Structure formats: C-alpha cells, structure tokens
Amino acid sequence: MSVINFAGRDLLGLEGMSRDEITTILDTATTFSEVLRRDVKKVPTLRGKSVVTMFFENSTRTRSSFEAAGKYMSADVINISGSTSSATKGESLKDTFLTLQALTADLVVMRTPHSGACHQAAEWVNIPVVNAGDGTHEHPTQGLLDLMTLRDAKGSLEGLTVAIVGDIAHSRVARSNIWGLHAMGANVRLVGPSTLLPADADRLPVTVFTDLHAGLEGADVVNVLRLQLERQARALFPTEREYSRLFGVTKSALRVAKPDVLVMHPGPMNRGLEIGGDVPDLPQSLIEKQVTNGVAVRMAVLYLLLGAEG
C-alpha cells in the first residue's frame, strides 16, 4: 500500500478515490484517534492555519466535528452560517469564496443544499475545499468515518456484505458509502421501497432489494438511513407508519442477518420510524463510535489537505 500525499487537494467525494487513497486517510485518522483518548487533546499540528466552515444547511454532528477537529489541532476555526453570510445580501457564492481566499483562509469546509456546488467552488479558489455534504450528491467525510468504524470493528472491509436501508434516493451519505465500500472490497446492498431507490441504481456497484427480509438476510452490517422528508417534493410512500412496518430496522428484522451483525446510522435518528427504538442501544450498535470517529477522520482530512504528508 502506497502512502498518498494529499497536500493542497480538495475532498469533494469518494467516487473515483482509490483504495490506497482511502487507506491513507483511515490510517491517519487512526493516529488521531489516539489523541482523542488523551486527557489533554490539544496538539500544535495546525497552529497558524485558518479553517473556515460555511454551512448553508443545519448541522449538529458534522459542523461541531469539523470545529472540534480544527481546534484540537490548534487551527483558527471561523464558523459562517448561510443566514449570517453576505449571501443574504445578494453576494454570489463565487464572490464569497474569493473573499474568504483574500482574507487568507487556508481551507474551506462547505455544506450546501445544491448538488455539485462544492465542485464549482473548488474551481474558483486555489485553497482546499472540503465537501461537508452537497445536496443529494456526496458526504465524503461521513463515508470515511463509516469506513473507519467498520474497519476498527472488523479489521478489514474486504468481502463484508453491507446493507444500506432507507431513503437512499435522497441520501448523500449513501452515495459516499457506496463508492467507499466498493473501493475497499465490500459488497453493497441497497434496501428500500422502489420510490426511495436512486434512479441510476443499475449503474452503481450495488445489489438492489425492495424487500427488507431479503435485503438483510446474511448481512454483516446494516447501515440505516433516515427518511429525508425535507428533500421529498411529493409523497413517496403511503404513511410513516406503513414505512416503519415494512422497512423499519427492528430487532426482529435483524434476526435474518449474521448473528454478529453490526448496526450503523449516520444521524440524526428517528427512533421508532426507520430504526427500532431499542436498536441503537444494542451491544452491536456502532452509532456512538461513528460520532467519535467523525472527529478523528476530520482531523486527518484537515491535516492531510493542509500540507502534511500521510
């Protein structure tokens, strides 16, 4: 396995990323996870660097995770929300990014409801841009933290059968997981009603199931996604109660998976809807570990893109 130098690069998605590239990030994140276990987590790694987080959508985990990652490495972190940016005065996204670059920001983390906006922004500036979720396209750091969490639990991702269940059509997390898991040698299943499956599923490296029992049978990992009602322009299933009955991942539904099946969820969770109320608290749940690993992965991404070698 060769170590990849990411200095000055953008992180816009996992599609097209090689196994060596992903492994470099995961190995670096593992090193930083040791820092997070210390009583004093502060290290001088990025002292003098300026990181801007710019979120045009609400976020708890991702935004606070990036902020913690930067601060733990002694970077100066500046948080900008869409409601307080000059975009509310009509400033274009291009001018906003050029202003941040002129203010000597070293890296920008952006979340946006518009698919592809991060790619466009990366063409306007010569500082690294990190995609923290763009529309229904990708969420690469969530994909990476999921890969790290699984690798920690299983030792390797090669040959694992991972069932992604839920509103996949509107999920940027699912896209990043599909490409990342495929690159690392896992077998990916998409499970959900046909109305919530991506239109291009036949062109993705996945197997599709519209029956929960069949989709979970023999699975090593079940990654549950929430219903993204805010992205649905029309009703795509009869009722939430009906969806929960047919596709809710409960303890009973998990019986057909491997005996040691692992359960994941990127959050926020709707207990009792897409996931059984007691499932997140099972011993095989990795949900809290996902959150902790999110900080380590984002520390690794900032570290690598801001000029350090893996």
N, C-alpha and C positions, 0 to 999 in steps of 0.2 A: 504494500500500500504506500503510495507516494503522498507526501505532505504538500498541500496546495497553499500557495501564497495568495491571499485574498486582498491584500493592501490596495485601497483605493477603489475596490469594486463595489457595485450595488448588490443588494439582495432583494430581488423582485419576485422570485418564485422558485419552486423546486423542479418545475418542468425543465427537463434537459440537464439537470445537475447530475454529475457522475457519482458513483459510489465513493470514490476517493475524496471528492469534494465534501460530500455529506459526512463521511467518516472523520475528516479533518475537523469539521465544526463540532461533531459529537465528542471527539477526543478532547478538544479544547474545553468544551463545556464540562466534561467530567473533571478536569483540573480545577475549574472554577467552583464546582460543587463542593470541593474540599474547603474552599474559602468560606462558603456559606455555613459550614458547620463550626466555624470558629466563634469564640465569644466576641471578638472584635473583627468585623467583616471588612473593614476599610483597608484597601491596598492602593498604592500610588500609581498603578499601572497607566491610567489615562489622565494623570494630572496635567492641566494646561489645555486639555481638549474640551471643545464645546459641542454638546449634543442637543439638538432641538427636536422635541416631539410635537407633531402637529396633527391633531385629531379632529376630523370633521364629522365623526360619529362618536357616540358614547362608548366608553370602555372603562372597565374596572381592572381586570386582570392584566391585560396587555399593556395599558398605559403605565400602571403602577409598577409593573415588572420591568419595563424599559427604564423607568425613572430610578428604581432601586439599583438596576444593573449599572447604570452610569455613575450613580453616587457612590456605590460600593467600590468603584474603580477610580474615584476621585475626579471624575469629569464634572464640568459645569453643565447642569441639565436645565434647559429652558423649556417650559411647557406652554404650548399655544393651543387654544381650542378654536374651533370654527366660529363660535359666537363672539369671540373677542379679537379675532383677526381682522385685518383690513378688507378681507373678502366681503364682510358685511357692508362695506362702503363702496363695493363695486370693483375692488382690485382683482385683477386676474390671478389665477394660480401661478402663471409664469412669472409675473412681477413679484409675487410673494416669495417665490423660491429665489429669484435673483436678488431680492432684498436680503434674505437670510444669508446668501452666499457673500454679499457685500459686507454684511455685519460679521464676517469671518467665522460663521458656523462651520464646524468640521464635518458634521454628518446630520442628516435629517431623517427622522422616523415619521412616516405618514400613514394615517388611516383615512380612508375616503369611501363614500358610497358608490363611487364611479369606477367600474372595472377598467383597468388599463391606465388610470391617471398617474399611478406611481411610475410606470414605464415612461410616460410622457414627461413627467417632472425630471426624471433622470437624464433625459436628453438636453434639458435646459441648463443644467449646472454641472460643474466638474468636481463636486464633492459627493461622497457616497449617499445614496438614498436607500432606505430600508422600508420595504412594504410591510406595514402592520395590519394589512387587510384592505383589499380594494374590491368593493362591490361583491360580486359572486365569483370573482376570479381566483385569487390565492391568498393565503395567510402563511407565508413560509416559516416564520419562527414558531407558530403553533405546530406546524407539521414536524419541525425539527425537535421540539420538546416532546412530542408524542413518540417520535423515533427513539429519542434518548431514554424515555421512560420505559419503553418496551425492551430496549437493549439492556438496560440495567436489570430488568426483571427476568429476561430470558437468556441473556448472554449473547444472543445473535438473533437477527431478524430473518435470516435465510430459511426459507421453507415454511414460515409461520402462515397460518390462514387467519386473516383479519377481516371481520365482518363490520362494515360501516353501515349503521342503521339510522334511517330517519329522513329528514328533509335534505337530501343530497343535492337536488337541483339548485338550491339557493345557498349552498354552503361552500365558502372559500376554504374552510378547514378541510373539507372532504377532498377538494382538488389537490391541496398540498400533500395530504396524506397519501392519496393515490400515487402521485409521482414519486414521493419519497420512499414509500414502502416498496413500490415496484423496483426502484433503483437498488434497494438493499436486498432484493431477492425474496420478498414476501408475496403471498398470493392474496389478492384483494377481492372481496365480495362487496357489492352494493345491494342493500336490502331496504325496500320501501315500496309504497304504492307507486304504480306506474306514473302517476301525476307528479310525484316528487323525485323522480329519477331524471338525471340530465339528458337532454335531447341527443347529445353526442356520446352516450354511454357505449354504443357499439364501436366507437373509435378509441376508447380508453382501455388500458390494460387491466380489465376487471371482468368478473363474472357477475351477472345481474340476477337477483331474486326478487319476486314480488310476493313471496310467502315467507313470513318470519321464521316458522319452524324449519323450513328447508334452508333458509339462509344462515341460520345459527348452528345447524347440525354439524358437529365435529369442529367447530371454530376454536382456535386458540385464544383469540382476542375479540371482544365486541366493543366497538367504539360507537357510542350513542350520540346522536346529534339532536339538538332541539328543533322544534318547529319554528321557522323564521317567518312568523306571520306578518312582520313589518315589511317583508320583501315580496309578499304574495299579492298580486293585483286582483286576484279573484279566488274564490273558494276552490281548493284543490282536493278536499276530502269532505265527507258529509258533516261530521261533527268531531270535536276534540275527543269526546267520549268514545266514539267509534274508532278513531285513530288509535287511542290508547289500548282499546280492546284487541285490535288486530296487529299493532306494531309496537306496543309498549314493551320494553325490555324489563321483564319481571324475573323474580327468582324461578318461577315456574317455567318461563320461556327459556331460561339459561340451562335447563336440565338436559337439553339435547346437545349442548356444546361440550367441549372437552371437560373432564372433571376439574381440571385446574384452570379453567377459563379465566382470563383477566378482563376486567371491565374498565372502560375509559369514558370520559366525557369532557369536551373542551370548555364547558360552561358558557353562559350561565345555565343552570339546570332548572327544569320544571318537574320537580318530583311528583309522581303520580300521573304524569302525562306521557312523555317519551321514555321515562325510566321509572321503575317501581320505587316507591318511597323509601324502601329499606335497602335497595340495591347499592346505592353509593356507600353504605356503611358496612358492606360485606368485607371479609378479610382479603378477597381477591380484587377489591377496588383499588385502582391506581390514581384516582382523581386528585387527591391531595398531593401526591408525588408529582403529578403533572404540573401543578401550580408552582411547587418549589423548583422543579427542573426548568420552568419557564425563565426564572431569573438567571440560572446558570447558562442556559442557551443564549439569552440576550446579552449576557456579559461576554460570551465567546464571540458573538457576532460583532459587537462593538469593538472588541479587542482586535479581531482579525481585519475588519474593514478599515480601522483607523491606523493601520500601518505595521502591526506586529505580524510576525510570521508564525504559522501554526506549528 
